[in-house]
Structures are given as structure tokens and as C-alpha cells.
Amino acid sequence: MRRILIVDDNAVSRELLHHVLRNSCDEVLEASHGEEAVRIIESVQVDLVLLDLEMPGLDGYGVLRRLRSDPRFASVRIVAVTARAMQGDREQALAAGFCGYITKPVDAVELREYVKRLL
């Protein structure tokens, strides 16, 4: 069973991503903040995490650091999904350990193809 976890504090963004990806895998899970995302990943095997970078509390970089510090989650594919599109933002995210970088607004067709390649 292939699972995708969408992590975003914005309900509309989560709903849009869920709608776009609902036929791309067996199950799409959602988390509204970083702590919830970590709890889900610790309890359910996920194949791909689409992680917003800017969230209150534990942000995307914090979630990434926490997961990468645990050997159980070293191989989980984690993609940054963000409105940050300034020069250097992508490189910073990839250097931090994200396996990919997607900017908002998300193109539905491109996202489906990208996720298909990752899964």
C-alpha cells in the first residue's frame, strides 16, 4: 500500500493537494501541523511526505530534522512544498535534506507526474 502524507497548516492547500493526488496512491493522509505529521509518520508507514515549510510551531525544516535524526525514517521521501520561490530557496531546502522542492501554486498535472516518478 502506497501512502502520501500532506502536511500544511492551510486547510485549502491540503484539500487541493489531496484532490489532485487522490488517484495517485492507495491512501492520502493529512496533517495540519508539524507535530501531527511526526506522530502520523511514527505510527503509519508513509512513502512520500509533501511538507509545507512555513507553519507555526514545528515548521517544515524542524519536521525534516526530527525525522532524519531517527534511522527508521532515513529513507522516507520528503518534498518541500512552499510559496518560497526566491533565488536560493530551492538549493537551501535540498541541502537541508529534502528530496524535492515544489512551489505554490501547484500545477496539478506536473504534481501528479512528479509524485508518480517518486513513488
Secondary structure, DSSP 8 states (H G I E B T S, - for coil): --EEEEE-S-HHHHHHHHHHHTTTSSEEEEESSHHHHHHHHHHS--SEEEEES--SSS-HHHHHHHHHTSGGGTT-EEEEEES--STTHHHHHHHHT-SEEEESS--HHHHHHHHHHH-
